[in-house]
Amino acid sequence: MKKLFASLITALVMISGAHAAGGALTLDKFPKERLTNVAALQNGAKLFVNYCLNCHSAAFMRYNRLKDIGLTDEQIKQNLLFATEKVGDTMVVSLNPKDAKEWFGATPPDLTLVARSRASHSGTGADYLYTYMRTFYRDDTRPTGWNNLVFPNVGMPHVLWELQGQREVKYVEKTDPHDATKKIHTFDGYTQLTPGTMSTQEYDSSIADLVAYLTWMAEPQAQSRVRIGVGVILFLLGFFFIAWRLNAAFWKDVK
């Protein structure tokens, strides 16, 4: 039994060491204040419909739910309703799954819950998406011509490249900290090949809006749940104080 326990501990240590040696990319922190910014959520919804909804569906979200972020039925119809005719319909796409698998190697996943499904020990799902959408780079060895630092050899092309521009990654050769006789290639930023229609700051801001919308879509009632939770805790604290003082009053004459 002791040997089995020791073997398990050794295996876990080796896995952890291998993960650390791999130099996994550190996720950037998503600006959480965007989640309560109505203008950011509305801009994120626009980006989602215009750039993501061409291939990815959000089959568990209805268009009329966008009224929760301040949009009217008329605004939804005029600006966001491209894949269907009714505001009450779900966000589905007309892309044939067989064609998608042939073109991309796999059917593009539904994005309704992507912000929750991508959470890990490295960060929240929003952190993952915020970093992922900002780390595409040109790679002519890939079928799509694009690659990604967060998701190596990803099948998805960089659909926002016109906004960000085209970039390639730079690597520098450094000594392996675990073996001085070996050299490793370390990421050292990007080289801008062609400019985008947005500056780096504008693009990062737009991606933050898009991720804010994806996070909201994954759990539209998250902010309401937090507010209700705070209210319940305050009520319980108040009730506890009253009960404590009543208990003291009832038992004050008992020796």
Secondary structure, DSSP 8 states (H G I E B T S, - for coil): -HHHHHHHHHHHHHHHHHHHHTT--------GGGGG-HHHHHHHHHHIIIIITTT--EEEEEGGGGGGGT--HHHHHHHT--S-S-TTSEE-----HHHHHHHHSS-----TTHHHHT-BTTB-HHHHHHHHTT-EEE-TTSTTSEEESSSTT-SS--TTHHHHEEEEEEEEEEEETTEEEEEEEEEEEEEEEEE-SS-HHHHHHHHHHHHHHHHHHH-TTHHHHHHHHHHHHHHHHHHHHHHHHHHHHHTTT--
